[in-house]
Amino acid sequence: MKDKEISSKEVELNELSLLIKNNYYLEKTQEYKAMIYEIMGKFPHPPQPHNLLGLLFEKEGNHIMAMKHFRAAYALDPTYLPVRHNLDKFGNFYNSGSCAFDESDCMQENSLINDIGLSGKALNVRSK
């Protein structure tokens, strides 16, 4: 039963992330926020909804609310790469790069983390 609940939660969160990512530039911000709030009511502990809200608030130009949601997502799961990426992107004076809606948008950072040895002290450089 618990495995089914976990997989259902992951499926819903992934579908929501994909929906917002694919339609980010449409003018449906309020509709997407309502969907995110509904998911947050069902699953209050994952970082994904807060990360997505942060992106939508940033799109609206509400930087303060965006950063609050990015920080909330980070507090829920500091290992969630998209929120770390978005905090870096939107939390400095020189905004560069693209938004991270889900883990697939952080492939380079994820690859770098996988290259670090177990001790975390050395970086294994791979030749291409």
Rosetta silent file (secondary structure, phi, psi, omega in degrees, C-alpha in Angstrom):
SEQUENCE: MKDKEISSKEVELNELSLLIKNNYYLEKTQEYKAMIYEIMGKFPHPPQPHNLLGLLFEKEGNHIMAMKHFRAAYALDPTYLPVRHNLDKFGNFYNSGSCAFDESDCMQENSLINDIGLSGKALNVRSK
SCORE:     score description
SCORE:     0.000 S_00000001
   1 L     0.000  -44.432 -179.398    0.000    0.000    0.000 S_00000001
   2 H   -66.130  -38.671  177.435    2.772    2.422    0.921 S_00000001
   3 H   -61.428  -39.197  179.032    4.667    1.623   -2.307 S_00000001
   4 H   -65.721  -40.291  179.013    1.528    2.401   -4.292 S_00000001
   5 H   -65.178  -42.921  179.302    1.118    5.708   -2.421 S_00000001
   6 H   -64.177  -45.569 -178.914    4.743    6.664   -3.047 S_00000001
   7 H   -66.784  -37.106  177.341    4.563    5.835   -6.726 S_00000001
   8 H   -63.148  -42.394  178.851    1.261    7.700   -7.084 S_00000001
   9 H   -62.310  -48.192 -179.448    2.806   10.758   -5.420 S_00000001
  10 H   -61.622  -40.923  179.850    5.869   10.638   -7.672 S_00000001
  11 H   -62.913  -46.780 -179.122    3.717   10.230  -10.777 S_00000001
  12 H   -63.469  -42.293  179.818    1.529   13.223   -9.856 S_00000001
  13 H   -66.360  -41.456  178.975    4.528   15.412   -9.020 S_00000001
  14 H   -66.098  -41.015  178.479    6.323   14.461  -12.235 S_00000001
  15 H   -63.585  -41.446  178.877    3.209   15.077  -14.338 S_00000001
  16 H   -64.004  -44.802  179.131    2.726   18.493  -12.737 S_00000001
  17 H   -60.370  -44.765 -179.415    6.372   19.437  -13.323 S_00000001
  18 H   -65.332  -41.976  179.250    6.175   18.343  -16.949 S_00000001
  19 H   -59.745  -48.076 -178.042    2.890   20.189  -17.530 S_00000001
  20 H   -69.154  -39.299  177.963    4.263   23.456  -16.175 S_00000001
  21 H   -60.875  -46.137 -176.715    7.590   23.032  -17.966 S_00000001
  22 H   -73.291  -19.957 -177.163    5.918   22.428  -21.335 S_00000001
  23 L  -122.210   21.620 -173.732    3.457   25.314  -20.915 S_00000001
  24 L   -57.203  -35.548 -174.214    5.569   27.781  -18.924 S_00000001
  25 L   -89.839    1.724  173.641    5.270   30.596  -21.445 S_00000001
  26 L   -80.544  160.330 -178.189    1.481   30.422  -21.699 S_00000001
  27 L   -90.906   54.990 -179.902   -0.574   32.867  -19.668 S_00000001
  28 L  -117.997   32.336 -174.252   -2.088   30.263  -17.325 S_00000001
  29 H   -56.788  -46.512 -177.702   -0.154   31.192  -14.201 S_00000001
  30 H   -65.632  -38.645  178.159   -3.185   31.369  -11.886 S_00000001
  31 H   -64.161  -42.074  179.061   -4.528   28.040  -13.167 S_00000001
  32 H   -68.458  -37.705  177.013   -1.152   26.382  -12.590 S_00000001
  33 H   -60.609  -42.719  178.797   -0.847   27.892   -9.116 S_00000001
  34 H   -60.856  -39.941  178.118   -4.245   26.397   -8.223 S_00000001
  35 H   -65.202  -41.426  179.644   -3.049   22.990   -9.415 S_00000001
  36 H   -64.911  -44.022  179.496    0.152   23.307   -7.373 S_00000001
  37 H   -61.644  -37.014  177.569   -1.744   24.323   -4.230 S_00000001
  38 H   -64.245  -44.298  178.021   -3.999   21.286   -4.661 S_00000001
  39 H   -64.892  -38.691  179.214   -0.971   18.970   -4.960 S_00000001
  40 H   -62.950  -33.660  177.271    0.627   20.668   -1.933 S_00000001
  41 H   -66.427  -36.717  179.509   -2.502   19.847    0.065 S_00000001
  42 H   -77.986  -39.826 -175.809   -2.181   16.191   -0.849 S_00000001
  43 L  -130.392   86.267 -173.385    1.613   15.980   -0.528 S_00000001
  44 L   -77.065  -13.474 -171.075    2.933   18.720    1.801 S_00000001
  45 L   -99.834  -19.370  178.408    6.506   17.470    2.197 S_00000001
  46 L   -72.741  151.523 -178.640    8.086   17.181   -1.298 S_00000001
  47 L   -80.216  -19.266 -173.221   10.074   20.183   -2.589 S_00000001
  48 H   -54.895  -48.217 -178.950    8.736   20.067   -6.172 S_00000001
  49 H   -60.379  -39.345  179.160    5.560   22.152   -5.648 S_00000001
  50 H   -67.328  -38.413  177.433    7.471   24.955   -3.920 S_00000001
  51 H   -61.673  -44.973  179.895   10.084   24.950   -6.676 S_00000001
  52 H   -65.081  -40.390  176.413    7.362   25.239   -9.320 S_00000001
  53 H   -62.079  -40.352  177.063    5.618   28.031   -7.401 S_00000001
  54 H   -57.691  -43.147  178.886    8.928   29.854   -7.201 S_00000001
  55 H   -64.454  -41.047  179.993    9.255   29.672  -10.980 S_00000001
  56 H   -68.084  -40.342  177.317    5.716   30.959  -11.505 S_00000001
  57 H   -65.784  -38.277  178.170    6.189   33.844   -9.061 S_00000001
  58 H   -64.313  -39.692  177.705    9.475   34.723  -10.749 S_00000001
  59 H   -60.023  -37.099  179.087    7.687   34.694  -14.112 S_00000001
  60 H   -77.645   -9.878 -178.520    5.176   37.194  -12.695 S_00000001
  61 L    90.199    9.961  179.031    8.000   39.401  -11.460 S_00000001
  62 L   -95.633   78.307 -174.033    7.369   38.694   -7.773 S_00000001
  63 H   -63.001  -37.961 -178.060   10.979   37.934   -6.861 S_00000001
  64 H   -63.311  -47.722  178.614   10.447   37.999   -3.092 S_00000001
  65 H   -65.571  -36.912  178.340    7.701   35.347   -3.169 S_00000001
  66 H   -60.038  -47.517 -178.617    9.716   33.291   -5.642 S_00000001
  67 H   -66.263  -33.796  176.363   12.724   33.232   -3.330 S_00000001
  68 H   -61.710  -42.929 -179.696   10.517   32.320   -0.346 S_00000001
  69 H   -72.487  -36.191  175.447    9.234   29.277   -2.209 S_00000001
  70 H   -62.663  -41.866  178.923   12.705   28.290   -3.439 S_00000001
  71 H   -67.819  -36.138  176.693   13.962   28.478    0.157 S_00000001
  72 H   -63.981  -42.488  178.284   10.968   26.453    1.394 S_00000001
  73 H   -63.018  -41.260  179.355   11.724   23.777   -1.209 S_00000001
  74 H   -64.758  -39.218  178.667   15.366   23.769   -0.161 S_00000001
  75 H   -65.075  -34.372  178.964   14.392   23.417    3.510 S_00000001
  76 H   -71.880  -35.986 -179.323   12.219   20.416    2.636 S_00000001
  77 L  -156.467   93.637 -178.625   14.984   18.684    0.665 S_00000001
  78 L   -65.711  -12.415  179.732   18.437   20.275    0.338 S_00000001
  79 L   -90.830   -2.869 -178.718   19.470   17.500   -2.077 S_00000001
  80 L   -75.053  107.144 -172.736   16.810   18.426   -4.673 S_00000001
  81 H   -59.873  -41.972 -178.191   18.940   19.704   -7.567 S_00000001
  82 H   -58.386  -38.427 -179.386   16.359   21.876   -9.381 S_00000001
  83 H   -71.957  -35.140  175.886   15.816   24.120   -6.373 S_00000001
  84 H   -63.512  -41.832  177.475   19.555   24.471   -5.815 S_00000001
  85 H   -60.833  -47.034 -178.187   19.892   25.436   -9.472 S_00000001
  86 H   -68.772  -34.984  174.826   17.072   27.996   -9.219 S_00000001
  87 H   -63.100  -41.521  177.534   18.428   29.483   -6.003 S_00000001
  88 H   -65.376  -43.193 -177.106   21.768   29.967   -7.758 S_00000001
  89 H   -66.981  -50.005 -173.230   20.100   31.382  -10.873 S_00000001
  90 H   -93.873  -10.574 -175.398   17.651   33.789   -9.240 S_00000001
  91 L   -94.429   12.539  176.948   19.516   34.482   -6.013 S_00000001
  92 L  -129.659  174.055 -175.992   22.329   36.557   -7.488 S_00000001
  93 L   -74.679  -26.817 -175.659   22.663   39.836   -9.333 S_00000001
  94 L  -110.618   85.492 -177.989   23.648   38.288  -12.646 S_00000001
  95 L   -67.008  118.213  179.267   20.803   36.001  -13.639 S_00000001
  96 L  -142.359  159.372  178.930   22.057   33.503  -16.216 S_00000001
  97 L    86.041 -175.268 -177.715   21.090   30.116  -17.549 S_00000001
  98 L  -106.777  167.832  178.909   17.710   28.506  -17.748 S_00000001
  99 L   -73.339  156.800  174.706   15.158   27.512  -15.114 S_00000001
 100 L  -115.208  109.864  178.904   15.120   24.031  -13.591 S_00000001
 101 L   -87.272  -32.951  179.652   11.642   22.508  -13.499 S_00000001
 102 L  -153.097 -176.365 -175.487   12.823   18.985  -12.637 S_00000001
 103 H   -61.413  -29.420 -178.414   15.972   16.864  -12.393 S_00000001
 104 H   -64.916  -20.837  177.864   16.318   16.563  -16.177 S_00000001
 105 H   -83.945   -0.772 -177.545   17.115   20.276  -16.298 S_00000001
 106 H  -120.842   29.179 -174.219   20.107   19.722  -13.990 S_00000001
 107 H   -59.432  -40.751 -179.169   21.925   17.002  -15.897 S_00000001
 108 H   -64.839  -44.659  178.962   25.281   18.822  -15.924 S_00000001
 109 H   -65.339  -41.204  178.797   25.174   19.479  -12.171 S_00000001
 110 H   -62.796  -40.598  178.531   24.009   15.909  -11.527 S_00000001
 111 H   -63.370  -41.190  178.804   26.874   14.581  -13.651 S_00000001
 112 H   -63.243  -42.020  179.176   29.358   16.676  -11.679 S_00000001
 113 H   -64.112  -39.815  179.174   28.027   15.329   -8.377 S_00000001
 114 H   -67.473  -24.590  179.613   28.328   11.746   -9.651 S_00000001
 115 H   -77.800  -16.112 -179.354   31.973   12.412  -10.594 S_00000001
 116 E   -76.662  133.589  179.782   32.882   13.275   -6.988 S_00000001
 117 L   -66.284  170.935 -179.058   34.413   10.386   -5.118 S_00000001
 118 L   -59.146  -32.091 -179.811   32.903    8.945   -1.930 S_00000001
 119 L   -74.292  -21.426 -179.910   35.187   11.095    0.183 S_00000001
 120 L    78.028    4.846 -175.831   33.961   14.203   -1.592 S_00000001
 121 L   -96.193  -26.763 -174.889   37.541   15.535   -1.687 S_00000001
 122 L  -121.373  147.384  177.581   38.590   14.677   -5.224 S_00000001
 123 E  -107.715  121.221  177.247   36.956   15.200   -8.562 S_00000001
 124 L   -80.982  117.360  179.893   37.440   12.392  -11.080 S_00000001
 125 L   -93.998  125.722  179.723   37.963   14.001  -14.458 S_00000001
 126 L   -99.066  137.906  173.938   36.808   11.871  -17.371 S_00000001
 127 L   -84.514  144.845 -177.075   38.285   12.245  -20.806 S_00000001
 128 L   -96.520    0.000    0.000   35.811   12.564  -23.657 S_00000001
